Amino acid sequence: MEIAENAALVVIDVQKGFEEEFWGKRNNPAAEENIAALIDLWQETGRPVVFVRHDSVEGSRSPLRTGYEGNDFKDFVEERRGKGSGPELLVTKSVNSAFYGEPSLDAWLAGQEIAQFVIVGIQTNMCNETTARMGGNLGYEVVFPLDAMHTFDLEGPFGWSRTADELAEATAVSLHGGRFAKVVTTEEVVRGASVGVR
């Protein structure tokens, strides 16, 4: 799979608040390492990077609320912001989709003539999946490296619950099988991004 020279990396909600016990048990302990590796690669090759931050409007309930330290990007992300030679954008949102943030992600991508983007970050089955679905609907080629993100165990209706791994697998099957996105690995993205690098 080839990654375009101007493909954007969309780094979703890699914030300190997700380290709190509030969320429960997570999966994929390698997520942060893979996210960092992809940010580094994008910045080294001059590709555009979009950093997305969730500014919760749920008040004191949410570890991601504005003005609280949990709203801040994790250190490994914050220290990389502004370090690339390519375009960079900060999008803030209060809902699941990065396409409903400020400034407009869709307008920015279109303005940069970007047709392909790669999603990494938190959470796999929430903001990452929602952004991927909208991106697919809007006609973008969405790449979804499943090992560069994580999620948490979750309880649903009817007494049902699913582990973080089960939720990640369900997201992967829905997105890939439904042709909203190409679900891949970080290694595949790295290989694809190395093709034709200037």
N, C-alpha and C positions, 0 to 999 in steps of 0.2 A: 504494500500500500504506500503510495507516494503522498507526502505531506507538501503542500504548495509552499513556494518561497515566501508568500505573504499570508500563510495560514495564521490565524490568531490563536493564542493560548488564553483560554478564559478560566481564571483561577477563582473559584467560587467559595466564599465564606470560610476561608481558613483563619478562623478567629479563636482567640484565647478562651472564650466562653464555652467552646465545645470540649474543653478539657475538664469541665466540672462534672461532678457525680450526678447532677440533675438529669443527664441524658441516659444513663445506664451503661450497659456493656457495649463496647464497640468492636468492630472487626478490623482486619487489615492493618497491623502495626507498621507495615512498610509504606503506608500511604504518604507520610510526610517526606520520606527520603525520595520517593518517586516524583512527588510534586516539585521538590527542590531541584531535582535533576532536570526536569522538563523546563522549569523557569530558566535555569542556567543555560540550557541548550537554546531556548528561544532568544534569550538576550545575547548570547554569543553569535548567533546567526542573523541578528538584526530583525527578527520577526516581531510582529506586534503582540503585546501582552495586555490583557484586560484583567484588572483586579476588581473583584466584586465583593462588597461588604454588606452584610445584613444589618440594618439599623432597626431593631425590633421596636414596635409600637405597643408592645404588651406590658409596658411599665415595669414594675419591680419584679414581675414573675420571670422575666427572661434574662438569662445570662448574656444575651446579645444586645441588651438595651443600650441606647446612646448615653454616653457619659459614664458608663461603667467599664472597668478595665477589660471585661469579657468581650466588649465590642471591638477591641483592638485586634489587628492582625497578629497571628503568631509571629514570634521574633524572626524565624527563618524566612518568612515572607516579607515582613516589614523591612528587613535589612537588604532585601533584593530590589525593592521598589526604586525606580529611577536609575537603575544601573545598566539598562540595556541601551543599545544603539538604535533600536527600532522604536516605532510609535508605542505609547503607553496610555492607558485610560483607566480611571477609577470610576466605577459605577456603584452607586448606593441604592439599596432597595429595601422594601419592608414586606414583600411577598415572596413567593417561591421562585418565580421566574426572573432571571437577570434581564429579560426583555421588557419587564415592567419596572425598570429602575431609572435613575437620573445620572448622567444624561442618557439619551436613547442609545442602547447598544445596537439596535438594528440600523439606525441612521449612521452611526459611527462606522460600522462594518461596511455599509453600502458606500459611504463616502471614501473609504480606503480601498474600495473595489475588492473586498475580501469575500470569497465564496465558501471557504472552508474554515472551521474552527475546531479546536480540541478542548474538551472540558475536563478539568481536574478540580478536586476540592471536597467540600463537605455539604450536605450529606448525599450519598449515592442515589437514594430512592426519593429524595425530596427536591431540593433546589437544583441539583445536578440533572436529575431525570426531567423535571419540569422544563428547565432551560433547553435540554436536548430535544424534547418533544416540540416545543415552540420553534426551535431552530429548524428542525426538519419540516415543520408545517410552512415555515417562511421560505423554504427552498435552499437552505444552506446544507452543505455536506458536513455533518457533525461526526466527530471522532470522539470515542468515549473509552479511554484507557481505564479499565475497571480496577486495576491495582494502584492507581494514582488518586484514590478517593476512599472514603470509608463512611459507614453509617452505624446505627445503633439498634439493638433489639427493640421491638415495638409490640405493643398490645393493640388489638383491633376489636371489631365487633364479635358477638356470639361466643365470647370466651377464647377467641383465636389469638395466638401470638406467634411471632416469627423472630428467629434470630437475625442478627445483622447480616450474616453470610447468606441466609435464605432470602432476605430482602434484596441483597445485592444481586443474587442469581436471578431473582424474578425480574428485577429492573433490566438486567442484561438481556434476558430472553425477550421481554416486551419491546425494548428499544431496537435490538438487532433483528429479531424475528418480524417486528412490525415495520422495519425499514425507516425508523426515525433517525437511527444513528448506526455507525459501525463500531461495535464493541471489540476492543483490542487490548493489547498489553502495552505497558510503557516501553518495553524493548522494541515492539513493532513500530511505535511512534518514533523512537530514536532512529531506527533503521530507515524509516520512510522519510524522516526529516534530513537525513544525510545525503539523500539523492539530489544531485544538482544544486548543492549549496554553493553560492557565489564566493 
